[in-house]
């Protein structure tokens, strides 16, 4: 070779060496189907204590209003009577519930689980 290629020689090199622009494109790879991951055995964690709280309602008031409260004061809350209450596990919403009395003690009857139940607490 003389060091310079004619246009035809250059095109032949590209085509013979499979250096075309089409060959530079990445091949299409089909994604492998994701199999559902097996449920982990969480029985080990069953003895870990968690803090379950029942949130009746809340209200936002000024510090001045709070300082003016006495034994006859009423603070209006943001829930209507009879509405399900929030059950929180370690501060995260877990379910909606209603209060029940069992053998003279208060209890909770779960009315609705929130989101993914316990799976939401691990994220």
C-alpha positions in Angstrom: 0.0 0.0 0.0 1.1 3.5 -0.6 -0.3 4.9 2.7 -3.3 6.4 1.1 -6.5 4.6 0.4 -8.9 5.3 -2.3 -12.6 5.7 -1.3 -13.4 2.2 -2.7 -10.5 0.6 -0.8 -11.6 2.3 2.4 -15.2 1.1 2.0 -14.1 -2.4 1.2 -12.0 -2.4 4.5 -15.0 -1.2 6.5 -17.3 -3.8 5.0 -14.9 -6.7 5.1 -13.8 -6.0 8.6 -17.4 -5.5 9.8 -16.6 -2.0 10.9 -19.8 -0.6 9.6 -21.8 1.7 11.8 -24.6 -0.8 12.1 -22.2 -3.3 13.7 -21.2 -0.7 16.3 -24.7 -0.8 17.7 -25.1 -2.9 20.8 -27.0 -6.1 20.3 -30.5 -6.2 21.8 -30.4 -8.2 25.0 -33.7 -9.5 26.2 -34.2 -9.0 30.0 -34.3 -12.2 31.9 -37.7 -12.6 33.7 -37.4 -11.8 37.4 -38.5 -14.6 39.5 -40.2 -13.6 42.8 -37.7 -13.7 45.5 -38.5 -16.4 48.1 -40.0 -15.0 51.4 -37.3 -14.9 54.0 -37.9 -16.7 57.3 -38.5 -13.8 59.6 -39.4 -16.0 62.6 -36.0 -15.0 64.2 -37.2 -11.4 64.5 -40.5 -12.4 66.1 -39.1 -11.8 69.6 -37.9 -8.3 69.0 -40.1 -5.8 70.9 -41.7 -2.9 69.0 -43.6 0.1 70.3 -47.2 0.1 69.1 -49.1 3.3 69.7 -52.6 4.5 69.0 -52.9 8.0 67.7 -56.3 9.4 68.3 -55.8 12.7 66.5 -53.7 15.8 66.4 -53.9 19.5 66.5 -51.5 22.4 65.7 -51.9 25.3 68.1 -49.6 28.2 69.0 -47.5 28.2 72.1 -49.6 31.1 73.4 -52.8 29.1 73.1 -51.1 26.2 74.9 -49.9 28.4 77.7 -53.5 29.7 78.2 -54.9 26.1 78.7 -56.3 25.2 82.1 -58.3 22.4 83.5 -61.5 23.4 81.6 -59.8 24.0 78.2 -60.8 22.1 75.1 -58.5 21.6 72.1 -60.2 20.7 68.9 -58.6 17.8 67.1 -58.4 17.0 63.4 -60.5 13.8 63.4 -64.2 13.3 63.5 -65.7 11.1 66.3 -66.1 7.5 65.1 -63.3 7.8 62.5 -60.7 4.9 62.6 -57.6 5.8 64.6 -54.0 5.4 63.5 -52.0 2.5 64.8 -48.3 3.2 64.5 -45.4 0.8 65.0 -42.2 2.5 66.1 -43.7 5.8 64.7 -44.6 4.4 61.3 -48.3 4.1 60.2 -49.2 0.4 60.3 -53.0 0.3 60.3 -56.3 1.9 61.1 -58.2 0.6 64.1 -61.1 1.1 66.5 -60.9 0.9 70.3 -62.6 -2.1 71.9 -62.9 -3.1 75.6 -62.0 -6.7 76.4 -62.2 -8.0 80.0 -62.1 -4.4 81.3 -59.0 -3.5 79.3 -58.7 -1.4 76.1 -57.8 -3.1 72.9 -57.5 -2.4 69.2 -59.5 -4.0 66.4 -57.7 -3.6 63.2 -60.0 -2.2 60.5 -57.5 -1.6 57.7 -53.9 -2.4 57.1 -51.9 0.5 55.7 -49.9 -0.2 52.5 -47.8 -3.4 52.7 -48.3 -4.0 56.3 -45.0 -5.0 58.0 -43.1 -4.9 54.7 -43.4 -1.1 54.7 -41.7 -0.9 58.1 -38.5 -2.5 56.8 -37.8 0.2 54.2 
